Amino acid sequence: MAYQNRPSSNLALESSAPQIMVLLIIGLVNHWSGQSLTPQIKGRDMLQPYDSAQSQDIAYRSLVGSPVIDFAARSTKGEVRLSAFSGRWILLFCHPADFTPVCTSEFVALAQEQDKFAEMGVQLLGLSVDSVYSHMGWIEWIETKFNLSVNFPVIEDVSMDIARAYGMIDAYSDTTSTVRACLFIDPAQKVQALIHYPMHIGRSVDELLRVQRALIDTYQTAKVAPANWCPGDDFMQSAADSVSGGTKGWLQRVMLPIDKS
């Protein structure tokens, strides 16, 4: 066979070629990474295990049920202090940047439905890291372009202190833009729900209205909202009531019969 006629030295080189390539690749990787193969996330070390003693420094912890962090800041309607709205519901929402297409579409949609929030006694508060002068110019352009009024304050957060306190800025982002965060705050100044959207996906105002209505109607009651609940639908009862058949009866009314064929 031709293979057997090859010099033994060539056979040795050929048989070891894969191992040599692997070692070469490992060596290059070690060289380029400074002799370290520690996993990195955009220049930062991998997250360390959760430490409850450091929980105040973790921006991505859940805020549901937590008291709000009070602040005072300038807005398009003058100075705003969050605690001044104690006793009523608040929807605090942030957007990445003024004068951008998705954010503009959101503000138009919110302005078109702001009366529905007002009817529920909800105070809308917008926020971004842009200056109040940018906000005012943008709002004026929206009102002129789309022939509507934006009646709720839009807060400036140039220092990003508010955004960081509420986890609105991605800890590993390369930009200072906020994500599309929505915080539903109850009359006792506690966060009852929050929804985060990425920067490239606009929010559904219908969903914000649905969640807000459900939060108000179930607040400090034993009622709970099932999947796909919409305003006007029946509520379920708490787990304690479900034992008596209340929830079972509800499920029998809404669930499709099981096909046993």
N, C-alpha and C positions, 0 to 999 in steps of 0.2 A: 504493500500500500504506500501511496505517496506520503501519507502522514508519517509513516514509520521511517522514511528516509530523511526526515528533517533532522538537523543537528539538535542534540539534547538541550543545548543552551537556549535555542529558540523556543523549544517546547516549554522550558521552565519560565521564560519570559511571558509566553502566551498564557500559561496557566495562572500566573500571578498577576496578570494585567488588571483584572477587576479589583483585586485587593489593593493594588497600587493606586488606582483611580480613586477608590474610596478614601485611602489615607491622604491623597493629595487634596481632595475636596475638604476633608476635615481640617487639614492644615490651613487651607485658604480661609475657611470659615473662622477658625481661631484667630488668624491674623487680622481679618477685617473687623472682628468683634472685640479686639483688644484682649485676646486670650480668655474671653468670657462667653459662655453660651446661656447666660441668664435670660429668661424670656422678658421681653420689653413690650410695653404698650405705648407707642408714640413717645418714646424717650423716657418713660417712667417704668419703674419696677412693677411686677405683677402685684395685684392687691394682696395685702396681708390678711390673715384671719381676723374676723370681726372681734373687736375689743370694746366691751360695753363702756369701759372707762373713757374711751375716745369717741363715743357715739355722737357727742355734740359737734364733732368735726367731720362727720360723715354726711355729705350733702344728699346722698341718695337713700337715706333711711326713710321709712314711711312716716308721713306727717299726719295720717288719719287718726283723729282722736286727740291730737296735740293742741295745746293752746297756741294761738297765733303769736308771731313775733311782731310787736307793734313797731310802727315807723311813722315818720313824718317826712313828706317830700313835696316838691313842687309838681304841679300838674297843669293841664290846659284849663282847669277850673279853679286855679289858685292852690294854696297849700292844702294837702290832704293828710290827715292822720287816721290810720286804720282804726284805732280805738274809738274815734268819733262816731263810727257806724255801729257801735255796740247796741244790741237790741234788735237788729235786723239782719237779714241774710245778705251775704256779699258774694259775688262771683269775681274773684281776682284772677285775671288772665294776662299772660304776657305774650308778646310777639317778637320775632327775631329782629326786625328792622323796619323803619318807616320807608315809604315810597317803594315798596317791593310788591310784586304782583300778588302772591298768595296772601300776604298780610292785608293788602288793600281789599281783596275779595272777602276776607274774613270781616273786616270792619264794616264793609257795606252790608254784609249779611246780618251782623249784629245790630247795626243801626236800624235796619229794616224790622227787626224783631224786638227792639229795646222796650217797646211799650208792653210786650208780653212779660218781660222780666219785671217791669215796674208794677204791673198788675199783681204780681206775686209778692211784691214788697222787697224785691231784690235790687241791691245796689251794684251796678256794674263798675268795675275799676280796671282799666287797661294799664299796661306797663311795658316799657322796653328800656334798653340802655341808651337810647337816643335822648338828646336834650329836649327840653320843653319847647324850644323854638322850632326844632325839627317837627315835633308833634303838632304844633299849631299850624305850621305851613302845610303839613300833610293833611290834617283834618280839614283845613280850609279848601284844599284842592279836592278832597273827596266830596265835601258838601256841594261844591260848585259843579263838579263833573257829574255827580250822580243825583243831584237835586234832592238831598236829604240832609238831616241834621244829626250830628253825633252829640248826644246830650250827656254822655258820661265822661268822667275825667280820664285822661291818659297821663300816667305818672312818668316822670323822668327818673332814670336810675343810672346816671353816667358813671357813678362810682362802682356800680354793680353790687353794692352791699345788700340790697333787697333781694336781687336775683340769686345771689349766693346763699343767703339765709334760708331761702325757700327751695333750694335745689333746682332752680330754673336754668342754670348754666351747667352743661355737661362737664364733669371734672376732667375729662380727657379730650375736650374739644380744642381745636387749634384756633378757634375764633372766640370773640366775646359775645356773639349772638346767643340769645336765649332759645331754649326749645319752646314749643307751644304748650305751656303749662296752664292748667285751669284748676283753681282751688275754690272749693265750695265751703264757705265759712258760715257757721250758724250764729244765731243771735247771742250766744254765750261766748263768742269769739274763739271757737274751736273749729279745726278743720274737719269737715265731715266726709269729704270725698276729694280726690284729685285725679286729673286725667292729663297725661303727657302725650303730645304728638311730636313727631320729628319735624324738622324745619321745612321739609319738602312736601308735607301733607297738611292740607287745610282742615280746620275743624268743622264738624257738623253742628250747626246751631240748633237743629232739631234735637240732636242728642243732648246738648247742654240744657235745653228746655226740659227734656224728658227727665234727666237726672235731677235737675233742680226741683221739678214738681214732685218727684218721688221722695226726695229728701224732706221737703216741707210737709207732705202728707203723712209720712211715717215718723216724723220727728217726735221723740219722747212718747211713742206709742208702742203697742205690741205688733203693729202691722209690718209686713215685709213685702217687698216687690219681687215677683218672680221673673224668670227670664222673659225677655221681650215685652215686659210691661210697658203700657202706654197710658198717658193720662185718660182717665175715664174707665180703665179696666179695674177689675176687682183686685184687692190685695189679698195676700195670704196672711195667716196668723203666725205668731212666733212658734218655736218648736214645742213649747209647753202646751199650747192650744192644739197643736196638730195631733196629739195623742187622743183627743176627744173626737177626732174625725173631721174637724174643720178643714184641715189641709187635704185630707183624703178625699173629701167631697169636692173640693176645688179641683184636684187632679183628675177626678172622674169626669168633671165637666169639660176640661180643656184638652186632655190627652186623647190622642187617636186610639181607637180600639186595636188590640194586638191581633194580627192576622195569624191564626193557628193552623192554617191550611198547609 
